[in-house]
Amino acid sequence: MKKLFLNSNFILALIIINAVTIFTGGFDLDPKTLFLINILDSTITVLFVIELIVKLTHFKFKQFFASSWNVFDLILIVISVPSLVVFIFNLNFADLGFLLMLRILRVFKTIRFFKFIPDIEDLMKGIGRALKTSVFVFIVFFLYIFIVGLFSFYLFRHASPEYFSDPLTALYSTFKIFTVDGWYVIPEEIASGNPAVPQFLIYFYFVFILLTGGVFGLSLVNSIFVEAMMSDNNDELEKKVDILNAKIDQLINKDL
């Protein structure tokens, strides 16, 4: 049994089955089928708990916690245990509404699938490096959204209370415009019923913030983030090029 729970392929199969189980359980099924799905889900949770115990006894505490993936697995298993308790004791959601949230936490078990993605560690390092490099860009971009949103709030709070009724709603509406998807709905609603000149100014204003924030701003943030993620690969290529140049220089010097 110890070898089984230390087998990555077995754990991966459990994670996949569990993901399918949780997905299927979201449909409107008859009570018997739903009960069987819940039994399977709870059984897999028990197996994950056994896996955790096996790993703790096999690797010992110090070696176990030395691996970030083991700590990650531990957290995900622990937060999924309440859903097991809810099912076993058949706790009533109507009386204890917060237990519904505990039941939902079982979804987090499927996140463990990420650790089986090839080169996931390099990917995570790249994301971490990109976040560190891009943090000031994100701050500047947020400040731009904040300024534009606040300015738009004072401009259009009476003309369009649906989108600019308060500063927080205005910030969200501004971000929606920056995402480009359906950005034209807001300016068209505000401009409707106004004379030609105010309409032109309203359209011009929203086109301007769309271009500066939605097109140029998001593209800039995205390009800096991607470049930071790929910088490690670029560094390796530069090292290889430097080594190659050094070898070429050595060959040239020998010929001379």
C-alpha contacts under 8 A as a table, 3 or more apart, distances in Angstrom:
res1	aa1	res2	aa2	distance
1	M	4	L	5.02
1	M	5	F	6.43
2	K	5	F	5.43
2	K	6	L	6.30
2	K	54	V	6.48
3	K	6	L	5.08
3	K	7	N	6.09
4	L	7	N	5.16
4	L	10	F	6.78
5	F	8	S	7.75
5	F	10	F	7.05
5	F	11	I	6.92
5	F	50	I	7.85
5	F	51	E	5.30
5	F	54	V	7.02
6	L	11	I	7.95
6	L	51	E	7.38
6	L	54	V	7.76
6	L	55	K	7.18
7	N	10	F	5.46
7	N	11	I	6.58
8	S	11	I	5.16
8	S	12	L	6.03
9	N	12	L	5.02
9	N	13	A	6.15
10	F	13	A	5.13
10	F	14	L	6.35
11	I	14	L	5.03
11	I	15	I	6.25
12	L	15	I	5.07
12	L	16	I	6.28
12	L	113	F	6.83
12	L	116	F	7.34
13	A	16	I	5.17
13	A	17	I	6.14
14	L	17	I	5.13
14	L	18	N	5.94
14	L	44	I	6.76
15	I	18	N	5.02
15	I	19	A	6.12
15	I	109	K	7.30
15	I	110	T	5.88
15	I	112	R	7.13
15	I	113	F	6.44
16	I	19	A	5.09
16	I	20	V	6.33
16	I	110	T	7.48
16	I	113	F	7.62
17	I	20	V	5.18
17	I	21	T	6.08
18	N	21	T	4.90
18	N	22	I	6.14
18	N	40	L	7.95
18	N	41	D	6.14
18	N	44	I	6.75
18	N	109	K	7.91
18	N	110	T	7.03
19	A	22	I	5.28
19	A	23	F	6.13
19	A	107	V	7.74
19	A	110	T	5.64
20	V	23	F	5.05
20	V	24	T	6.04
21	T	24	T	5.19
21	T	25	G	6.08
21	T	37	I	6.23
21	T	40	L	7.42
21	T	41	D	6.45
22	I	25	G	5.08
22	I	26	G	6.69
22	I	37	I	7.93
22	I	41	D	7.16
22	I	107	V	6.95
23	F	26	G	5.58
23	F	27	F	7.80
24	T	27	F	5.90
24	T	37	I	7.90
25	G	28	D	7.89
25	G	29	L	7.63
25	G	34	L	6.30
25	G	37	I	6.40
25	G	38	N	7.63
29	L	33	T	6.38
29	L	34	L	5.99
30	D	33	T	5.58
30	D	34	L	6.22
31	P	34	L	5.06
31	P	35	F	5.98
32	K	35	F	5.07
32	K	36	L	6.33
33	T	36	L	5.15
33	T	37	I	6.25
34	L	37	I	5.04
34	L	38	N	6.20
35	F	38	N	5.07
35	F	39	I	6.22
36	L	39	I	5.01
36	L	40	L	6.26
37	I	40	L	5.11
37	I	41	D	6.14
38	N	41	D	4.97
38	N	42	S	6.02
38	N	87	F	7.62
39	I	42	S	5.12
39	I	43	T	6.00
40	L	43	T	5.01
40	L	44	I	6.25
41	D	44	I	5.27
41	D	45	T	6.35
42	S	45	T	4.96
42	S	46	V	6.28
42	S	83	S	7.95
42	S	84	L	5.59
42	S	87	F	7.51
43	T	46	V	5.07
43	T	47	L	6.28
44	I	47	L	4.90
44	I	48	F	6.19
45	T	48	F	5.02
45	T	49	V	6.31
45	T	77	I	7.55
45	T	80	S	7.23
45	T	81	V	7.07
45	T	84	L	6.99
46	V	49	V	5.03
46	V	50	I	6.27
46	V	84	L	8.00
47	L	50	I	4.99
47	L	51	E	6.09
48	F	51	E	4.89
48	F	52	L	6.21
48	F	77	I	6.67
49	V	52	L	5.04
49	V	53	I	6.36
49	V	77	I	6.68
50	I	53	I	5.07
50	I	54	V	6.10
51	E	54	V	5.07
51	E	55	K	6.14
52	L	55	K	5.20
52	L	56	L	6.18
52	L	74	L	6.91
52	L	77	I	7.97
53	I	56	L	5.11
53	I	57	T	6.24
54	V	57	T	5.27
54	V	58	H	5.97
55	K	58	H	4.99
55	K	59	F	5.77
55	K	60	K	7.61
55	K	64	F	7.21
56	L	59	F	5.56
56	L	60	K	5.21
56	L	61	F	6.01
56	L	64	F	6.25
57	T	60	K	5.31
57	T	61	F	7.80
59	F	62	K	7.71
59	F	63	Q	5.47
59	F	64	F	5.33
60	K	63	Q	5.70
60	K	64	F	5.85
61	F	64	F	5.02
61	F	65	F	6.06
62	K	65	F	5.50
62	K	66	A	6.20
63	Q	66	A	5.05
63	Q	67	S	7.14
64	F	67	S	5.99
64	F	70	N	6.30
64	F	71	V	7.74
65	F	68	S	6.86
65	F	70	N	6.45
65	F	71	V	5.96
66	A	70	N	7.98
67	S	70	N	5.32
67	S	71	V	6.62
68	S	71	V	5.10
68	S	72	F	6.12
69	W	72	F	4.85
69	W	73	D	6.11
69	W	115	K	7.22
70	N	73	D	5.04
70	N	74	L	6.11
71	V	74	L	4.96
71	V	75	I	6.29
72	F	75	I	5.32
72	F	76	L	6.40
73	D	76	L	5.21
73	D	77	I	6.09
73	D	112	R	6.64
74	L	77	I	5.23
74	L	78	V	6.07
75	I	78	V	5.20
75	I	79	I	6.26
76	L	79	I	5.37
76	L	80	S	6.31
76	L	108	F	6.19
76	L	109	K	5.78
76	L	111	I	7.86
76	L	112	R	7.56
77	I	80	S	5.17
77	I	81	V	6.42
77	I	109	K	6.63
78	V	81	V	5.37
78	V	82	P	7.90
79	I	82	P	6.59
79	I	102	L	7.99
79	I	105	L	6.37
79	I	106	R	7.43
79	I	108	F	7.79
80	S	83	S	5.72
80	S	84	L	7.09
80	S	102	L	7.66
80	S	103	R	7.85
80	S	105	L	5.54
80	S	106	R	4.62
80	S	107	V	7.79
80	S	108	F	7.01
80	S	109	K	6.62
81	V	84	L	5.10
81	V	85	V	6.50
81	V	106	R	7.76
82	P	85	V	4.97
82	P	86	V	6.19
82	P	102	L	5.60
82	P	103	R	6.79
82	P	105	L	7.89
83	S	86	V	5.05
83	S	87	F	6.30
83	S	102	L	5.42
83	S	103	R	4.16
83	S	104	I	7.23
83	S	105	L	6.80
83	S	106	R	6.08
84	L	87	F	5.23
84	L	88	I	6.13
84	L	103	R	7.76
85	V	88	I	5.22
85	V	89	F	6.08
86	V	89	F	5.64
86	V	90	N	5.73
86	V	91	L	5.33
86	V	99	L	7.10
86	V	102	L	7.78
86	V	103	R	6.84
87	F	90	N	4.97
87	F	91	L	6.91
91	L	96	L	7.68
91	L	99	L	7.95
92	N	95	D	5.63
92	N	96	L	6.17
93	F	96	L	4.95
93	F	97	G	4.92
93	F	98	F	7.57
93	F	99	L	6.19
93	F	100	L	6.02
94	A	97	G	5.66
96	L	99	L	5.73
96	L	100	L	7.80
97	G	100	L	5.71
97	G	101	M	7.82
98	F	101	M	5.54
98	F	102	L	6.99
99	L	102	L	4.85
99	L	103	R	6.29
100	L	103	R	5.03
100	L	104	I	6.34
101	M	104	I	5.00
101	M	105	L	6.44
102	L	105	L	5.22
102	L	106	R	7.59
103	R	106	R	6.01
104	I	107	V	6.06
105	L	108	F	5.71
105	L	109	K	7.97
106	R	109	K	5.72
107	V	110	T	5.99
107	V	111	I	7.84
108	F	111	I	5.42
108	F	112	R	7.83
109	K	112	R	5.97
110	T	113	F	5.81
111	I	114	F	5.94
112	R	115	K	5.90
112	R	116	F	7.80
113	F	116	F	5.66
113	F	117	I	7.24
114	F	117	I	5.44
114	F	120	I	7.27
115	K	120	I	6.54
116	F	120	I	7.50
117	I	120	I	5.41
119	D	122	D	5.41
119	D	123	L	6.38
120	I	123	L	4.90
120	I	124	M	6.07
121	E	124	M	5.09
121	E	125	K	6.16
122	D	125	K	5.08
122	D	126	G	6.13
123	L	126	G	5.02
123	L	127	I	6.23
124	M	127	I	5.03
124	M	128	G	6.12
125	K	128	G	5.07
125	K	129	R	6.06
126	G	129	R	5.06
126	G	130	A	6.02
126	G	228	A	7.38
126	G	229	M	4.48
126	G	230	M	7.06
126	G	232	D	7.50
127	I	130	A	5.00
127	I	131	L	6.10
127	I	229	M	5.93
128	G	131	L	5.16
128	G	132	K	6.31
129	R	132	K	5.24
129	R	133	T	6.22
129	R	228	A	6.50
129	R	229	M	6.39
130	A	133	T	5.09
130	A	134	S	5.89
130	A	224	I	7.93
130	A	225	F	5.24
130	A	226	V	7.15
130	A	227	E	7.75
130	A	228	A	4.58
130	A	229	M	5.02
131	L	134	S	5.10
131	L	135	V	5.75
131	L	225	F	7.12
132	K	135	V	5.47
133	T	136	F	7.49
133	T	225	F	7.50
133	T	228	A	6.47
134	S	137	V	5.09
134	S	138	F	6.18
134	S	221	V	7.46
134	S	224	I	6.63
134	S	225	F	5.95
134	S	228	A	7.75
135	V	138	F	5.15
135	V	139	I	6.28
136	F	139	I	4.93
136	F	140	V	6.16
137	V	140	V	5.14
137	V	141	F	6.08
137	V	221	V	6.50
138	F	141	F	5.02
138	F	142	F	6.03
138	F	221	V	7.11
139	I	142	F	5.09
139	I	143	L	6.16
140	V	143	L	5.06
140	V	144	Y	6.24
141	F	144	Y	5.08
141	F	145	I	6.35
141	F	213	G	7.98
141	F	217	G	7.03
141	F	221	V	7.95
142	F	145	I	5.05
142	F	146	F	6.06
143	L	146	F	4.86
143	L	147	I	6.10
144	Y	147	I	5.19
144	Y	148	V	6.09
144	Y	213	G	7.82
145	I	148	V	5.23
145	I	149	G	5.76
145	I	171	L	6.69
145	I	174	T	6.66
145	I	175	F	6.81
145	I	213	G	7.73
146	F	149	G	5.13
146	F	150	L	6.02
146	F	171	L	6.26
147	I	150	L	5.23
147	I	151	F	6.06
148	V	151	F	5.08
148	V	152	S	5.97
148	V	171	L	7.88
148	V	174	T	7.16
148	V	209	I	7.77
149	G	152	S	5.06
149	G	153	F	6.06
149	G	167	P	6.93
149	G	170	A	5.14
149	G	171	L	4.53
149	G	172	Y	7.86
149	G	173	S	7.62
149	G	174	T	5.51
150	L	153	F	5.02
150	L	154	Y	6.61
150	L	167	P	5.83
150	L	170	A	6.75
150	L	171	L	7.00
151	F	154	Y	5.49
151	F	155	L	6.33
152	S	155	L	4.92
152	S	156	F	5.84
152	S	157	R	7.67
152	S	164	F	7.20
152	S	170	A	6.79
153	F	156	F	5.50
153	F	157	R	5.17
153	F	164	F	5.05
153	F	165	S	7.08
153	F	166	D	6.60
153	F	167	P	5.91
153	F	170	A	5.50
154	Y	157	R	5.81
155	L	158	H	7.91
156	F	159	A	4.91
156	F	160	S	5.62
156	F	161	P	7.39
156	F	164	F	6.18
156	F	190	I	7.78
157	R	160	S	5.58
157	R	161	P	5.10
157	R	163	Y	7.78
157	R	164	F	4.74
157	R	165	S	5.09
157	R	166	D	7.17
158	H	161	P	5.71
158	H	164	F	7.95
158	H	165	S	7.50
159	A	190	I	6.13
160	S	163	Y	5.81
160	S	164	F	5.97
160	S	165	S	7.23
160	S	189	E	7.64
160	S	190	I	6.08
161	P	164	F	4.96
161	P	165	S	4.14
161	P	166	D	7.92
162	E	165	S	6.06
163	Y	169	T	6.10
163	Y	170	A	5.95
163	Y	173	S	5.80
163	Y	186	I	7.53
164	F	167	P	6.86
164	F	169	T	5.65
164	F	170	A	4.38
164	F	173	S	7.27
165	S	169	T	6.39
165	S	170	A	6.95
166	D	169	T	5.42
166	D	170	A	6.12
167	P	170	A	4.93
167	P	171	L	6.16
168	L	171	L	5.11
168	L	172	Y	6.41
169	T	172	Y	5.12
169	T	173	S	6.15
170	A	173	S	5.03
170	A	174	T	6.06
171	L	174	T	5.08
171	L	175	F	6.24
172	Y	175	F	5.09
172	Y	176	K	6.25
173	S	176	K	4.97
173	S	177	I	6.38
174	T	177	I	5.11
174	T	178	F	6.33
175	F	178	F	4.91
175	F	179	T	6.37
176	K	179	T	5.24
176	K	180	V	6.98
176	K	181	D	7.24
176	K	182	G	7.95
176	K	183	W	6.70
177	I	180	V	5.35
177	I	181	D	7.13
177	I	182	G	7.38
177	I	183	W	4.52
177	I	184	Y	7.87
177	I	210	L	6.30
177	I	214	G	6.93
178	F	183	W	7.54
178	F	209	I	7.61
178	F	210	L	5.64
178	F	213	G	5.60
178	F	214	G	3.75
178	F	215	V	7.47
178	F	218	L	7.75
179	T	183	W	7.57
179	T	214	G	5.73
180	V	183	W	5.18
180	V	210	L	7.07
180	V	214	G	6.12
180	V	215	V	7.95
182	G	185	V	5.88
183	W	186	I	6.40
183	W	187	P	7.74
183	W	210	L	7.96
184	Y	187	P	5.65
184	Y	188	E	6.13
185	V	188	E	5.36
185	V	189	E	6.23
186	I	189	E	5.30
186	I	190	I	6.38
187	P	190	I	5.09
187	P	191	A	5.89
187	P	202	I	6.60
187	P	203	Y	6.20
187	P	206	F	6.60
188	E	191	A	5.11
188	E	192	S	5.93
188	E	203	Y	7.83
189	E	192	S	5.47
190	I	202	I	7.70
191	A	194	N	5.62
191	A	198	P	7.36
191	A	199	Q	4.94
191	A	202	I	6.36
191	A	203	Y	7.51
192	S	199	Q	7.50
194	N	198	P	6.22
194	N	199	Q	5.92
195	P	198	P	5.77
195	P	199	Q	6.18
196	A	199	Q	5.10
196	A	200	F	6.21
197	V	200	F	5.13
197	V	201	L	6.33
198	P	201	L	5.05
198	P	202	I	6.08
199	Q	202	I	5.14
199	Q	203	Y	6.16
200	F	203	Y	5.16
200	F	204	F	5.97
201	L	204	F	4.96
201	L	205	Y	6.03
202	I	205	Y	5.14
202	I	206	F	6.39
203	Y	206	F	5.35
203	Y	207	V	6.03
204	F	207	V	5.14
204	F	208	F	6.00
205	Y	208	F	5.17
205	Y	209	I	6.44
206	F	209	I	5.22
206	F	210	L	5.98
207	V	210	L	4.97
207	V	211	L	6.12
208	F	211	L	5.26
208	F	212	T	6.11
209	I	212	T	5.10
209	I	213	G	5.54
209	I	214	G	7.18
210	L	213	G	5.39
210	L	214	G	4.71
210	L	215	V	6.41
211	L	214	G	5.60
211	L	215	V	4.85
211	L	216	F	5.97
211	L	217	G	7.94
212	T	215	V	6.14
212	T	216	F	5.12
212	T	217	G	5.80
213	G	216	F	5.83
213	G	217	G	4.35
213	G	218	L	6.33
214	G	217	G	5.80
214	G	218	L	5.56
214	G	219	S	7.81
215	V	218	L	5.83
215	V	219	S	5.96
216	F	219	S	5.23
216	F	220	L	6.03
217	G	220	L	5.18
217	G	221	V	6.29
218	L	221	V	5.10
218	L	222	N	5.99
219	S	222	N	5.08
219	S	223	S	6.01
220	L	223	S	5.20
220	L	224	I	6.19
221	V	224	I	5.34
221	V	225	F	6.12
222	N	225	F	5.13
222	N	226	V	6.14
223	S	226	V	5.21
223	S	227	E	5.99
224	I	227	E	5.10
224	I	228	A	6.10
225	F	228	A	5.21
225	F	229	M	6.33
226	V	229	M	5.05
226	V	230	M	6.27
227	E	230	M	5.16
227	E	231	S	6.00
228	A	231	S	5.08
228	A	232	D	7.92
229	M	232	D	7.04
230	M	233	N	5.41
230	M	234	N	6.40
231	S	234	N	4.90
231	S	235	D	6.09
232	D	235	D	5.07
232	D	236	E	6.37
233	N	236	E	5.14
233	N	237	L	6.29
234	N	237	L	5.04
234	N	238	E	6.11
235	D	238	E	5.06
235	D	239	K	6.22
236	E	239	K	5.12
236	E	240	K	6.26
237	L	240	K	5.06
237	L	241	V	6.13
238	E	241	V	5.03
238	E	242	D	6.11
239	K	242	D	5.04
239	K	243	I	6.19
240	K	243	I	5.08
240	K	244	L	6.09
241	V	244	L	4.98
241	V	245	N	6.07
242	D	245	N	5.08
242	D	246	A	6.16
243	I	246	A	5.07
243	I	247	K	6.27
244	L	247	K	5.15
244	L	248	I	6.23
245	N	248	I	5.04
245	N	249	D	6.15
246	A	249	D	5.08
246	A	250	Q	6.27
247	K	250	Q	5.04
247	K	251	L	6.30
248	I	251	L	5.12
248	I	252	I	6.20
249	D	252	I	5.07
249	D	253	N	6.10
250	Q	253	N	5.12
250	Q	254	K	6.21
251	L	254	K	5.14
251	L	255	D	6.37
252	I	255	D	5.21
252	I	256	L	6.32
253	N	256	L	5.06
